[in-house]
Amino acid sequence: MKKKNTASQSEYLRSCIQESFLLLLKDKAINQISITDIAKHAGVSRMSIYRYYDDKEDIIRKHIKETFEDYLNIIGSLDLNAVTSAPLFFDYFRKNSGTVKLLIEKNLFHLISDNFDKYVEEFEFIVNKKSNLPVIHRRYSYGYTASGMLGIVKMWMENGMKESNEKMSTILKNVKLEQANFL
């Protein structure tokens, strides 16, 4: 019983730290925010922050990782393929648009793209269960796909997300088909 309580306390502390940092980031550049500032705002010690995170950017990376893992769990629980799951992909970014737009504004969008190829790989395994590409080609495929998808998401967000999730899914599908025809 104690382990569950400790786990939920850790989850709560991480959530407080992440939320506090993102709130501070709205008003300041990342280099103007110290770990002490985050700790004070979150009501935790500096040691608590370093227990969970290596540095300020790690707070954002882990926040993105946690939210995207939630998305992948939803995809995994449904019987979807790459096309039918695309609206959920854009829904994920719509639901997290405040954070993503903040990262774009603060020139921190790279924190999303740093590991996005790994999420693409996990996604492909969930929906396809296998890849027909040789192992050496997969990494390049995941990197290529991740960059393109994030490029589309970033442009969509910068243009005010006027298109629906379904419309963006159609755009993504058409872009992928056009790329396939290029070959």
Secondary structure by P-SEA (a helix, b strand, c coil): caaaaaaaaaaaaaaaaaaaaaaaaaccccccccaaaaaaaacccaaaaaaccccaaaaaaaaaaaaaaaaaaaaaacccccccaaaaaaaaaaaaaaaaaaaaaacccccccccaaaaaaaaaaaacccccccaaaaaaaaaaaaaaaaaaaaaaaaacccccaaaaaaaaaaaaaaaaaac
